[in-house]
């Protein structure tokens, strides 16, 4: 019981530390870096939101979704189409969350209530992503439009109107505001998911991941809980898609591509399953590494990513954050007797002097 309480307290301390670091970066980073670097940092943050969406449903729900890019792309296209037609970004922002969530709910209902296995889960989600890619990619003609918004086919939708303050289309969010919004969303998503995991619903979802049969025998409807987690992950990925469309003022079918789907999985594997900060670390690290490789043009970025995936699956299967946490715990445990002995010796010396 004491060990469980200590683990719970340590978990909340680490969560509070991560939130505190995020808040410090939110207010301090724009004042120490230039606008160009701030824009580059923003895309790292946006993709981190996407990584957390898969990190949650896979690491805590046990649902390996190969099609997280589908919800990401739906969020981007939903926002782009809606904002071109409506003008004000308030409703499109909300739709970019609701539409991917509804799509995830429908797809999840078919998968979970159809009692399909995990293998079919991966196949279906990946297939849906490729279908969306080919569908959007084949809408290049001028006749392909939704309202005033041309879909553009492989050329995508350019010049997407940016987010604005609700009701005021002239008050568009500047690059610094985009950074603050993206990082604020990441902090809010992280804190919200941490609170959800600590709640009764979150604990049941984790229990179903650990032993679904036992959870069923205890009276929990595993399908409903998994559907909830899957839908929530789709909503968060759609939100990340909206932020991505705003960051570049552009979206194209490549957002649904196989490479995008694979990268999300690599981010989570490298950062570490079973954590929420791990996908963030893995996402930022891999994006930075990919950018550096692309700048030098010495190695093929996809080849390097494949090698990294193989190395982590074989040698560091738990990922960076859990492995570093275990290493730190062992070091502290090894040095704890020495620290206690030095502390007790200091106390005895003070008592003798007194």
Residue pairs with C-beta under 8 A, 6 or more apart in sequence:
12 198
14 277
15 190
15 191
15 194
18 190
18 277
19 187
19 190
19 191
22 183
22 186
22 187
22 190
23 187
25 183
26 180
26 183
26 184
26 187
29 38
29 41
29 179
30 38
30 176
30 179
30 180
33 41
35 175
35 176
38 175
38 176
38 179
39 175
39 178
39 179
39 247
40 291
41 179
42 175
42 178
42 179
42 182
42 247
43 244
43 247
43 248
43 287
44 283
44 284
44 287
44 288
45 179
45 182
45 183
45 186
46 182
46 240
46 243
46 244
46 247
47 240
47 244
47 267
47 283
47 287
48 186
48 279
48 280
48 283
48 284
49 182
49 185
49 186
49 189
49 236
49 239
49 240
49 243
50 68
50 72
50 236
50 237
50 240
50 241
50 244
50 264
50 283
51 264
51 267
51 268
51 271
51 279
51 280
51 282
51 283
52 186
52 189
52 190
52 193
52 236
52 276
52 279
52 280
53 68
53 71
53 189
53 233
53 234
53 236
53 237
53 240
54 65
54 68
54 233
54 237
54 264
54 265
54 267
54 268
54 279
55 268
55 271
55 273
55 275
55 276
55 278
55 279
56 193
56 229
56 232
56 233
56 236
56 276
57 63
57 65
57 229
57 230
57 232
57 233
58 64
58 65
58 268
58 273
59 268
59 273
59 274
59 275
59 276
59 278
59 279
60 197
60 202
60 205
60 206
60 209
60 229
60 274
61 205
61 206
61 208
61 209
61 226
61 229
61 230
61 233
62 208
62 209
63 121
63 226
63 229
63 230
63 233
64 118
64 121
64 122
64 265
65 121
65 122
65 125
65 230
65 233
66 122
66 123
66 125
66 126
66 129
66 261
66 265
67 124
67 125
67 126
67 127
67 128
67 129
67 261
68 125
68 233
68 237
68 261
68 264
69 129
69 237
69 255
69 256
69 257
69 260
69 261
69 264
70 103
70 125
70 128
70 129
70 132
70 256
71 100
71 103
71 104
71 233
71 234
71 235
71 237
71 238
71 241
72 100
72 237
72 238
72 240
72 241
72 244
72 255
72 260
73 129
73 132
73 133
73 136
73 241
73 251
73 253
73 255
73 256
74 99
74 100
74 103
74 132
74 238
74 241
75 96
75 97
75 99
75 100
75 237
75 238
75 239
75 240
75 241
75 242
75 244
75 245
76 96
76 241
76 242
76 244
76 245
76 251
76 255
77 136
77 157
77 241
77 245
77 251
77 255
78 92
78 95
78 96
78 99
78 100
78 238
78 241
78 242
79 89
79 92
79 93
79 95
79 96
79 160
79 241
79 242
79 245
79 246
80 149
80 157
80 160
80 245
80 251
81 92
81 146
81 147
81 149
81 151
81 157
82 91
82 92
82 95
82 96
83 89
83 92
83 160
83 161
84 147
84 148
84 149
84 157
84 160
84 161
85 146
85 147
85 148
85 149
86 92
87 161
87 169
88 164
88 166
88 167
88 169
89 161
89 162
89 163
89 164
89 169
90 166
90 167
92 242
93 163
93 242
96 238
96 239
96 241
96 242
96 245
97 235
97 238
97 239
97 242
98 235
98 238
99 238
100 234
100 235
100 237
100 238
100 241
101 231
101 232
101 234
101 235
101 238
103 234
104 230
104 231
104 233
104 234
104 235
105 227
105 230
105 231
105 234
107 124
107 125
107 128
107 230
108 226
108 227
108 230
108 231
108 234
109 227
110 124
111 120
111 121
111 124
112 223
112 226
112 227
112 230
113 223
113 227
115 223
116 124
126 258
126 261
129 256
129 258
129 261
130 256
130 258
132 256
133 253
133 254
133 256
133 257
133 258
136 151
136 153
136 253
136 256
137 153
137 154
137 253
138 153
139 151
139 152
139 153
140 152
140 153
140 154
140 155
141 153
142 150
144 150
144 151
144 152
144 153
145 151
149 157
150 157
151 157
152 158
152 252
153 253
154 252
154 253
155 252
156 250
156 251
156 252
156 253
156 254
157 250
157 251
157 252
158 249
158 250
159 249
159 250
160 245
160 246
160 249
160 250
160 251
161 169
161 172
162 172
162 173
162 178
162 246
162 249
163 172
163 173
163 178
163 181
163 246
164 170
164 171
164 172
164 173
165 171
165 173
173 181
173 246
178 243
178 246
178 247
181 243
182 243
182 247
185 239
185 243
186 280
189 236
189 239
190 276
190 277
190 280
193 276
194 276
196 202
196 232
197 203
197 205
197 206
201 225
201 228
204 215
204 220
204 225
205 225
205 226
205 228
205 229
207 214
207 215
207 220
208 215
208 220
208 222
208 225
208 226
212 222
215 222
216 222
241 251
241 255
244 251
244 255
245 251
254 260
259 302
262 305
263 286
263 305
266 282
266 286
266 305
266 308
266 309
267 279
267 282
267 283
267 286
268 278
268 279
268 282
268 319
269 282
269 309
269 312
269 313
269 319
270 281
270 282
270 285
270 286
270 308
270 309
270 312
270 319
270 320
271 277
271 278
271 279
271 280
271 281
271 282
271 283
271 285
271 319
271 320
271 321
272 278
272 279
272 281
272 282
272 318
272 319
272 320
272 321
272 322
272 323
273 318
273 319
273 322
274 318
274 322
275 319
275 321
275 322
277 321
278 319
278 320
278 321
278 322
281 320
281 321
282 319
282 320
285 320
286 305
286 308
289 304
289 308
290 301
290 304
290 305
293 299
293 300
293 301
293 304
294 301
312 319
316 323
318 326
